[in-house]
């Protein structure tokens, strides 16, 4: 069932990090067009006029924000507290680094850089903005990836960080719900953005003997360059910010990506069950999957009767 929408955008402020390209830029423009006041966080000072030519420029305030720089985070904290009078309703954690190449090739500094940007900055920035988010019972949106649920050998480091984002999002949702702050995770599949080209250039600059896999990765992923544009992710972000009852996850994948994701994770669950010293039987395994798929359908009541009582109400997992 689709969530109902309400007019939450009027005069509300939202911060979008990594705003000068790709998903961030599309999100800033779509939110500004929709009536939001947008703080657009950009890492470099030479990007501060990036939205000056936007038709929605009057609704966009560009702010120098390197999410890994504690000084920038303190500045945005002070800006929100005093200039906005703690009236920031939402933050969209979009800033991120895509990484290519075998993880064994990565130097410690590179690993730290990717984790600092993709994961640790979410904690630091959310903490800095919590007073305003709690005051307004606002929203936190994390941009994850299908790499948070799968792993691709060509970009293991990136997938490691997105797995962490998935866990972080779930944890924040539990920690902040008592304060009325909603947390949502956006899970895009392949999206055509400049983040891919940036990763290629970074890979070429690395001092490694394993450079041929970059060209192989490119030849195997031409479909990536023909993927949908970032506007589809911006639409999901908008839903997460405006749904009356926001979901924990919003998935933005094409059908073939969704099929691959589901098959991969079912394979993983089957293998985990079979390797357990006390595996559940196939019938029960199938019933659990059916339960989660059908718990809101008309056959739900009939299906649950087949559990013979062991799946008691207090054991039911909240659908997310």
Order of alpha helices (4+ residues) and beta strands (2+ residues): beta-alpha-beta-beta-alpha-beta-alpha-alpha-beta-alpha-beta-alpha-alpha-alpha-alpha-beta-alpha-alpha-alpha
